[in-house]
Amino acid sequence: MFGQGVGRNKALGVWGGLGAAGATVGLITGGLLTGHAGWDCIFFLNVPIGSRPWHSRRGWSPGGAYQARRRYDPLGALTATGGQMLLVHAMATAPQDGWSSPKTIGTLATAGVLLVAFVVVERRAEAPLLPLRMLCNRAVASANLAGLLLGGSFFAFIFIGTFSMQQALGHPAPQTGLT
């Protein structure tokens, strides 16, 4: 979408700035919503926030429109999403159900089958969601690993920080969000 050079650098700078602003606004808004309307209201934030960029996406690319129409890979999307959802579900429910319970093992096995199916689908797809050749590029693989580690540590920090502020220190949710 953006060629190497100034255009790409500006786009990455805007992307990074919006990500930081979004994280900040998300923590504050989440704290206010949790404190005043209940914690389950945070799940409804994605709809209005995500619908605006979706409807105005044509103006965001260079030249004001997509240069080429991409084909959609529904089987890849279903296998990737289903596999990841089942993996997260298994990890979230395993402490209560037991890691060796048939339910946990079955869910993990199904997640594994779906994720392997995703790789098989992507190898054969005409327009894959994730071109597997990208993962062979050392720079892309290193950047993805760094992003995974950074994101994981950042979200763990937010989770542990908000948990300790509310549970150990007794701060209300709005104050925790602002902090």
TORKOL-4160 file (C-alpha; in steps of 0.2 Angstrom, whole numbers, padded with zeros to 4 digits, m for minus):
179
<pt num="1" X="0000" Y="0000" Z="0000"/>
<pt num="2" X="0014" Y="0012" Z="0004"/>
<pt num="3" X="0031" Y="0012" Z="m0005"/>
<pt num="4" X="0047" Y="0012" Z="0005"/>
<pt num="5" X="0052" Y="0029" Z="0010"/>
<pt num="6" X="0044" Y="0045" Z="0017"/>
<pt num="7" X="0026" Y="0039" Z="0014"/>
<pt num="8" X="0028" Y="0023" Z="0023"/>
<pt num="9" X="0037" Y="0031" Z="0038"/>
<pt num="10" X="0023" Y="0044" Z="0040"/>
<pt num="11" X="0010" Y="0030" Z="0039"/>
<pt num="12" X="0019" Y="0020" Z="0053"/>
<pt num="13" X="0021" Y="0035" Z="0063"/>
<pt num="14" X="0003" Y="0039" Z="0062"/>
<pt num="15" X="m0001" Y="0021" Z="0066"/>
<pt num="16" X="0010" Y="0021" Z="0081"/>
<pt num="17" X="0003" Y="0037" Z="0088"/>
<pt num="18" X="m0015" Y="0031" Z="0085"/>
<pt num="19" X="m0011" Y="0015" Z="0094"/>
<pt num="20" X="m0004" Y="0024" Z="0109"/>
<pt num="21" X="m0018" Y="0037" Z="0110"/>
<pt num="22" X="m0031" Y="0022" Z="0108"/>
<pt num="23" X="m0023" Y="0013" Z="0123"/>
<pt num="24" X="m0023" Y="0029" Z="0134"/>
<pt num="25" X="m0041" Y="0033" Z="0129"/>
<pt num="26" X="m0046" Y="0015" Z="0131"/>
<pt num="27" X="m0040" Y="0014" Z="0149"/>
<pt num="28" X="m0048" Y="0030" Z="0154"/>
<pt num="29" X="m0064" Y="0026" Z="0146"/>
<pt num="30" X="m0064" Y="0008" Z="0152"/>
<pt num="31" X="m0061" Y="0014" Z="0170"/>
<pt num="32" X="m0076" Y="0027" Z="0168"/>
<pt num="33" X="m0088" Y="0014" Z="0161"/>
<pt num="34" X="m0083" Y="0001" Z="0173"/>
<pt num="35" X="m0086" Y="0012" Z="0188"/>
<pt num="36" X="m0102" Y="0020" Z="0182"/>
<pt num="37" X="m0111" Y="0008" Z="0170"/>
<pt num="38" X="m0104" Y="m0009" Z="0175"/>
<pt num="39" X="m0089" Y="m0019" Z="0168"/>
<pt num="40" X="m0099" Y="m0028" Z="0154"/>
<pt num="41" X="m0102" Y="m0012" Z="0145"/>
<pt num="42" X="m0084" Y="m0011" Z="0139"/>
<pt num="43" X="m0088" Y="m0025" Z="0126"/>
<pt num="44" X="m0100" Y="m0013" Z="0117"/>
<pt num="45" X="m0087" Y="0000" Z="0114"/>
<pt num="46" X="m0080" Y="m0010" Z="0099"/>
<pt num="47" X="m0095" Y="m0007" Z="0088"/>
<pt num="48" X="m0096" Y="0012" Z="0087"/>
<pt num="49" X="m0077" Y="0014" Z="0087"/>
<pt num="50" X="m0075" Y="0001" Z="0073"/>
<pt num="51" X="m0089" Y="0005" Z="0062"/>
<pt num="52" X="m0083" Y="0023" Z="0058"/>
<pt num="53" X="m0066" Y="0017" Z="0050"/>
<pt num="54" X="m0075" Y="0003" Z="0041"/>
<pt num="55" X="m0087" Y="0015" Z="0033"/>
<pt num="56" X="m0074" Y="0028" Z="0028"/>
<pt num="57" X="m0060" Y="0016" Z="0024"/>
<pt num="58" X="m0059" Y="0021" Z="0005"/>
<pt num="59" X="m0051" Y="0038" Z="0009"/>
<pt num="60" X="m0037" Y="0031" Z="0020"/>
<pt num="61" X="m0027" Y="0023" Z="0006"/>
<pt num="62" X="m0015" Y="0032" Z="m0006"/>
<pt num="63" X="m0024" Y="0040" Z="m0020"/>
<pt num="64" X="m0041" Y="0039" Z="m0010"/>
<pt num="65" X="m0046" Y="0021" Z="m0016"/>
<pt num="66" X="m0040" Y="0004" Z="m0016"/>
<pt num="67" X="m0028" Y="0001" Z="m0031"/>
<pt num="68" X="m0034" Y="m0017" Z="m0033"/>
<pt num="69" X="m0048" Y="m0027" Z="m0026"/>
<pt num="70" X="m0042" Y="m0041" Z="m0015"/>
<pt num="71" X="m0051" Y="m0058" Z="m0015"/>
<pt num="72" X="m0058" Y="m0063" Z="0002"/>
<pt num="73" X="m0052" Y="m0080" Z="0010"/>
<pt num="74" X="m0067" Y="m0085" Z="0020"/>
<pt num="75" X="m0061" Y="m0103" Z="0024"/>
<pt num="76" X="m0044" Y="m0095" Z="0030"/>
<pt num="77" X="m0054" Y="m0083" Z="0041"/>
<pt num="78" X="m0065" Y="m0096" Z="0048"/>
<pt num="79" X="m0051" Y="m0108" Z="0052"/>
<pt num="80" X="m0040" Y="m0095" Z="0060"/>
<pt num="81" X="m0053" Y="m0087" Z="0070"/>
<pt num="82" X="m0061" Y="m0103" Z="0076"/>
<pt num="83" X="m0044" Y="m0111" Z="0081"/>
<pt num="84" X="m0039" Y="m0095" Z="0090"/>
<pt num="85" X="m0056" Y="m0094" Z="0099"/>
<pt num="86" X="m0055" Y="m0112" Z="0105"/>
<pt num="87" X="m0037" Y="m0110" Z="0110"/>
<pt num="88" X="m0042" Y="m0095" Z="0121"/>
<pt num="89" X="m0057" Y="m0103" Z="0128"/>
<pt num="90" X="m0048" Y="m0119" Z="0133"/>
<pt num="91" X="m0035" Y="m0109" Z="0142"/>
<pt num="92" X="m0048" Y="m0098" Z="0151"/>
<pt num="93" X="m0058" Y="m0113" Z="0156"/>
<pt num="94" X="m0044" Y="m0126" Z="0160"/>
<pt num="95" X="m0041" Y="m0119" Z="0178"/>
<pt num="96" X="m0059" Y="m0123" Z="0183"/>
<pt num="97" X="m0062" Y="m0139" Z="0172"/>
<pt num="98" X="m0044" Y="m0146" Z="0175"/>
<pt num="99" X="m0030" Y="m0147" Z="0162"/>
<pt num="100" X="m0032" Y="m0165" Z="0160"/>
<pt num="101" X="m0051" Y="m0165" Z="0158"/>
<pt num="102" X="m0059" Y="m0172" Z="0142"/>
<pt num="103" X="m0067" Y="m0155" Z="0139"/>
<pt num="104" X="m0050" Y="m0146" Z="0140"/>
<pt num="105" X="m0041" Y="m0159" Z="0130"/>
<pt num="106" X="m0055" Y="m0160" Z="0117"/>
<pt num="107" X="m0055" Y="m0141" Z="0115"/>
<pt num="108" X="m0036" Y="m0140" Z="0113"/>
<pt num="109" X="m0036" Y="m0154" Z="0100"/>
<pt num="110" X="m0050" Y="m0145" Z="0090"/>
<pt num="111" X="m0041" Y="m0129" Z="0091"/>
<pt num="112" X="m0025" Y="m0137" Z="0085"/>
<pt num="113" X="m0034" Y="m0146" Z="0071"/>
<pt num="114" X="m0042" Y="m0129" Z="0065"/>
<pt num="115" X="m0025" Y="m0120" Z="0066"/>
<pt num="116" X="m0016" Y="m0134" Z="0056"/>
<pt num="117" X="m0031" Y="m0133" Z="0044"/>
<pt num="118" X="m0028" Y="m0114" Z="0042"/>
<pt num="119" X="m0010" Y="m0117" Z="0037"/>
<pt num="120" X="m0016" Y="m0130" Z="0024"/>
<pt num="121" X="m0029" Y="m0118" Z="0018"/>
<pt num="122" X="m0017" Y="m0104" Z="0016"/>
<pt num="123" X="m0004" Y="m0114" Z="0007"/>
<pt num="124" X="m0018" Y="m0118" Z="m0006"/>
<pt num="125" X="m0027" Y="m0101" Z="m0007"/>
<pt num="126" X="m0027" Y="m0090" Z="m0022"/>
<pt num="127" X="m0027" Y="m0075" Z="m0011"/>
<pt num="128" X="m0022" Y="m0080" Z="0007"/>
<pt num="129" X="m0025" Y="m0070" Z="0022"/>
<pt num="130" X="m0007" Y="m0074" Z="0028"/>
<pt num="131" X="0005" Y="m0078" Z="0014"/>
<pt num="132" X="0016" Y="m0090" Z="0022"/>
<pt num="133" X="0031" Y="m0085" Z="0012"/>
<pt num="134" X="0031" Y="m0069" Z="0023"/>
<pt num="135" X="0036" Y="m0079" Z="0038"/>
<pt num="136" X="0052" Y="m0085" Z="0029"/>
<pt num="137" X="0058" Y="m0067" Z="0029"/>
<pt num="138" X="0069" Y="m0065" Z="0044"/>
<pt num="139" X="0065" Y="m0046" Z="0046"/>
<pt num="140" X="0046" Y="m0050" Z="0046"/>
<pt num="141" X="0047" Y="m0065" Z="0058"/>
<pt num="142" X="0058" Y="m0055" Z="0070"/>
<pt num="143" X="0047" Y="m0040" Z="0070"/>
<pt num="144" X="0032" Y="m0051" Z="0073"/>
<pt num="145" X="0041" Y="m0060" Z="0087"/>
<pt num="146" X="0046" Y="m0043" Z="0095"/>
<pt num="147" X="0028" Y="m0036" Z="0093"/>
<pt num="148" X="0021" Y="m0052" Z="0101"/>
<pt num="149" X="0033" Y="m0050" Z="0116"/>
<pt num="150" X="0030" Y="m0032" Z="0118"/>
<pt num="151" X="0011" Y="m0033" Z="0116"/>
<pt num="152" X="0011" Y="m0048" Z="0129"/>
<pt num="153" X="0021" Y="m0039" Z="0142"/>
<pt num="154" X="0011" Y="m0022" Z="0139"/>
<pt num="155" X="m0006" Y="m0031" Z="0142"/>
<pt num="156" X="0001" Y="m0041" Z="0156"/>
<pt num="157" X="0007" Y="m0025" Z="0164"/>
<pt num="158" X="m0010" Y="m0016" Z="0162"/>
<pt num="159" X="m0019" Y="m0032" Z="0169"/>
<pt num="160" X="m0008" Y="m0034" Z="0184"/>
<pt num="161" X="m0007" Y="m0015" Z="0187"/>
<pt num="162" X="m0026" Y="m0012" Z="0187"/>
<pt num="163" X="m0029" Y="m0028" Z="0196"/>
<pt num="164" X="m0018" Y="m0023" Z="0210"/>
<pt num="165" X="m0024" Y="m0005" Z="0211"/>
<pt num="166" X="m0042" Y="m0011" Z="0213"/>
<pt num="167" X="m0039" Y="m0027" Z="0224"/>
<pt num="168" X="m0024" Y="m0023" Z="0234"/>
<pt num="169" X="m0026" Y="m0004" Z="0236"/>
<pt num="170" X="m0045" Y="m0003" Z="0235"/>
<pt num="171" X="m0045" Y="0011" Z="0221"/>
<pt num="172" X="m0062" Y="0012" Z="0212"/>
<pt num="173" X="m0062" Y="0008" Z="0193"/>
<pt num="174" X="m0063" Y="0027" Z="0187"/>
<pt num="175" X="m0048" Y="0032" Z="0197"/>
<pt num="176" X="m0038" Y="0016" Z="0191"/>
<pt num="177" X="m0042" Y="0020" Z="0173"/>
<pt num="178" X="m0036" Y="0038" Z="0175"/>
<pt num="179" X="m0020" Y="0032" Z="0185"/>
